[in-house]
Amino acid sequence: MALVRSGVNSLAVLEGEGKLAAHQTGNNSGVIHSGLYYKPGSLKALNCGAGREALYLFCREHGIACQACGKLVVATRQDELAALDALEIKGIANGLKGLRRLSAAELKEYEPHVAGIAGLRVAETGIVDYVKVCEKYAEIITAGGAEIQLNFRVTKVKKNSRELVLRSGSGEIRCRNLVNCAGLHSDRVARMCGVNPGLQIIPFRGEYYKLIPEKYGLVNNLIYPVPDPRFPFLGVHFTRMIAGGVEAGPNAVLAFKRQGYSKWSFSLRDAAQFAFFPGFWVMGSKFWKMGLGEFYRSFSKRAFVRALQRLVPEIQAEDLQPGGAGVRAQALETNGFLVDDFRIKEAERMVHVLNAPSPAATASISIGRSIAGIALKNFALNR
Ligand SMILES: Cc1cc2nc3c(=O)[nH]c(=O)nc-3n(C[C@H](O)[C@H](O)[C@H](O)COP(=O)(O)OP(=O)(O)OC[C@H]3O[C@@H](n4cnc5c(N)ncnc54)[C@H](O)[C@@H]3O)c2cc1C
């Protein structure tokens, strides 16, 4: 969309699936993140802040329902208070205006059913439906003269001095430049293009439960735990959805298939690829305990409920029904380092978006502008 808006007139968006937003974008929590969690000055912090404001504006301009409803981050144990302090400091450094430290009693002014010893209220956080946002991006792209081709899964890329030939089962497309935003397959697409991504995408499934309608009253807006700072995920939380209803989750379970939405999804190719990646075993040696806990919570509803009860003690297993799942594309380096920040790699006639996990949906307009900036600088584009 950013390229079209900058006047590029020969552009095609290639999507492997038969519809848009079939993967991360269409299976996420629908939260407009504030920018609280990210290292000041990082790409995540910069793009989340700018992207959040751009997204609120975009939704207002295009009549897409969204709400800046705010959220609570709730500490339930003394040993979480230091991490809560650290979050507050980061939030201030990232320019958040609506931060408020709350006592146990003040938490209840926002969420009467919450139990915590302290918390942070983050006013800038909101909710939206990212499928609707993505559909609007698509509308603007096609109205601007570009083309969207569904069912075009790039399986091979040939490069010569003049062009790139992108092959799929349904034909081929010749182009001068390429932007790879293939999410769970971004490392593979980079390799197809002869670019060493220097990392491996590891899929982590996030499973949700939904509150039954009679219990919607337990949650007003968004309630999050204090995240474990060693891990890139936020911990199971409650999210009010913009279309109504409340979701609980997502957990973060190692998935054995890149687009594996069920507990039993398995792909030998995907699993073998990460099993042969040295960084996977380094990560495993660091996080095996946490990983096993996530597997246990995936199979035991009781364990999932216990995690939620730390935030809202009244919640019971019968208040929850199964929801959907999403799979996160999380980049891992050879040394076992989970790449925390967004990673965009420039290559000859190409840009590869190699790590765009949460809050990349919030940040999408800002990331798009950065990519367009790189493309306009590096590519010889017709405008
Ligand atoms: C469970 C979960 C909860 C999340 N919650 C939030 C949230 O609340 N707020 C937030 O800001 N972010 C959230 N995120 C993160 C956010 O959804 C992602 O960071 C963002 O959607 C990434 O967008 P993307 O376009 O890079 O990837 P995707 O949406 O996965 O899109 C990549 C696309 O590339 C296509 N593709 C792949 N390979 C090929 C190929 N070879 N040829 C053609 N097409 C191909 C895929 O079909 C797919 O449609 C969440 C993610 C998950 C999984």
The ligand as an SDF file (V2000), in Angstrom:
LIG
                    3D

 53 58  0  0  0  0  0  0  0  0999 V2000
   -1.6000  -15.8590   17.9060 C   0  0  0  0  0  0  0  0  0  0  0  0
   -1.1050  -14.5060   17.4680 C   0  0  0  0  0  0  0  0  0  0  0  0
   -1.5330  -13.3550   18.1360 C   0  0  0  0  0  0  0  0  0  0  0  0
   -1.0530  -12.1050   17.7380 C   0  0  0  0  0  0  0  0  0  0  0  0
   -1.5830  -10.9640   18.2830 N   0  0  0  0  0  0  0  0  0  0  0  0
   -1.2290   -9.7640   17.7910 C   0  0  0  0  0  0  0  0  0  0  0  0
   -1.8830   -8.5860   18.2170 C   0  0  0  0  0  0  0  0  0  0  0  0
   -2.8280   -8.6400   18.9870 O   0  0  0  0  0  0  0  0  0  0  0  0
   -1.4600   -7.3870   17.7360 N   0  0  0  0  0  0  0  0  0  0  0  0
   -0.4180   -7.2950   16.8440 C   0  0  0  0  0  0  0  0  0  0  0  0
   -0.0510   -6.1970   16.4570 O   0  0  0  0  0  0  0  0  0  0  0  0
    0.1880   -8.4080   16.3800 N   0  0  0  0  0  0  0  0  0  0  0  0
   -0.2100   -9.6320   16.8040 C   0  0  0  0  0  0  0  0  0  0  0  0
    0.3510  -10.7560   16.3050 N   0  0  0  0  0  0  0  0  0  0  0  0
    1.4070  -10.6210   15.3110 C   0  0  0  0  0  0  0  0  0  0  0  0
    0.8600  -10.2530   13.9430 C   0  0  0  0  0  0  0  0  0  0  0  0
   -0.3200  -10.9330   13.6480 O   0  0  0  0  0  0  0  0  0  0  0  0
    1.9320  -10.5500   12.9030 C   0  0  0  0  0  0  0  0  0  0  0  0
    3.1370   -9.9770   13.3270 O   0  0  0  0  0  0  0  0  0  0  0  0
    1.5710   -9.9780   11.5310 C   0  0  0  0  0  0  0  0  0  0  0  0
    0.2720  -10.3600   11.1970 O   0  0  0  0  0  0  0  0  0  0  0  0
    2.5800  -10.4490   10.5090 C   0  0  0  0  0  0  0  0  0  0  0  0
    2.0980  -10.1090    9.2360 O   0  0  0  0  0  0  0  0  0  0  0  0
    2.8090  -10.6970    7.9570 P   0  0  0  0  0  0  0  0  0  0  0  0
    2.1300  -10.0970    6.8000 O   0  0  0  0  0  0  0  0  0  0  0  0
    4.2870  -10.5550    8.1260 O   0  0  0  0  0  0  0  0  0  0  0  0
    2.5440  -12.2770    8.0460 O   0  0  0  0  0  0  0  0  0  0  0  0
    1.2640  -13.1280    7.6170 P   0  0  0  0  0  0  0  0  0  0  0  0
    0.0100  -12.4730    8.0510 O   0  0  0  0  0  0  0  0  0  0  0  0
    1.5150  -14.5160    8.1090 O   0  0  0  0  0  0  0  0  0  0  0  0
    1.2950  -13.0660    6.0510 O   0  0  0  0  0  0  0  0  0  0  0  0
    2.2620  -13.7410    5.2800 C   0  0  0  0  0  0  0  0  0  0  0  0
    1.5720  -14.1600    4.0210 C   0  0  0  0  0  0  0  0  0  0  0  0
    2.5320  -14.6880    3.1160 O   0  0  0  0  0  0  0  0  0  0  0  0
    1.9120  -15.7360    2.4080 C   0  0  0  0  0  0  0  0  0  0  0  0
    2.9780  -16.6060    1.8900 N   0  0  0  0  0  0  0  0  0  0  0  0
    3.8530  -17.3570    2.5890 C   0  0  0  0  0  0  0  0  0  0  0  0
    4.6850  -17.9840    1.7680 N   0  0  0  0  0  0  0  0  0  0  0  0
    4.3470  -17.6330    0.5060 C   0  0  0  0  0  0  0  0  0  0  0  0
    4.8520  -17.9670   -0.7850 C   0  0  0  0  0  0  0  0  0  0  0  0
    5.8780  -18.7970   -0.9400 N   0  0  0  0  0  0  0  0  0  0  0  0
    4.2500  -17.4110   -1.8620 N   0  0  0  0  0  0  0  0  0  0  0  0
    3.1860  -16.5530   -1.7260 C   0  0  0  0  0  0  0  0  0  0  0  0
    2.6700  -16.2120   -0.5240 N   0  0  0  0  0  0  0  0  0  0  0  0
    3.2520  -16.7430    0.5770 C   0  0  0  0  0  0  0  0  0  0  0  0
    1.0530  -16.4350    3.4450 C   0  0  0  0  0  0  0  0  0  0  0  0
    0.0300  -17.2140    2.8210 O   0  0  0  0  0  0  0  0  0  0  0  0
    0.5470  -15.2740    4.2540 C   0  0  0  0  0  0  0  0  0  0  0  0
   -0.7250  -14.8180    3.8390 O   0  0  0  0  0  0  0  0  0  0  0  0
   -0.1030  -12.0170   16.6820 C   0  0  0  0  0  0  0  0  0  0  0  0
    0.3000  -13.1710   16.0020 C   0  0  0  0  0  0  0  0  0  0  0  0
   -0.2130  -14.4040   16.3690 C   0  0  0  0  0  0  0  0  0  0  0  0
    0.1690  -15.6100   15.5740 C   0  0  0  0  0  0  0  0  0  0  0  0
  1  2  1  0
  2  3  1  0
  2 52  2  0
  3  4  2  0
  4  5  1  0
  4 50  1  0
  5  6  2  0
  6  7  1  0
  6 13  1  0
  7  8  2  0
  7  9  1  0
  9 10  1  0
 10 11  2  0
 10 12  1  0
 12 13  2  0
 13 14  1  0
 14 15  1  0
 14 50  1  0
 15 16  1  0
 16 17  1  0
 16 18  1  0
 18 19  1  0
 18 20  1  0
 20 21  1  0
 20 22  1  0
 22 23  1  0
 23 24  1  0
 24 25  2  0
 24 26  1  0
 24 27  1  0
 27 28  1  0
 28 29  2  0
 28 30  1  0
 28 31  1  0
 31 32  1  0
 32 33  1  0
 33 34  1  0
 33 48  1  0
 34 35  1  0
 35 36  1  0
 35 46  1  0
 36 37  1  0
 36 45  1  0
 37 38  2  0
 38 39  1  0
 39 40  1  0
 39 45  2  0
 40 41  1  0
 40 42  2  0
 42 43  1  0
 43 44  2  0
 44 45  1  0
 46 47  1  0
 46 48  1  0
 48 49  1  0
 50 51  2  0
 51 52  1  0
 52 53  1  0
M  END
$$$$
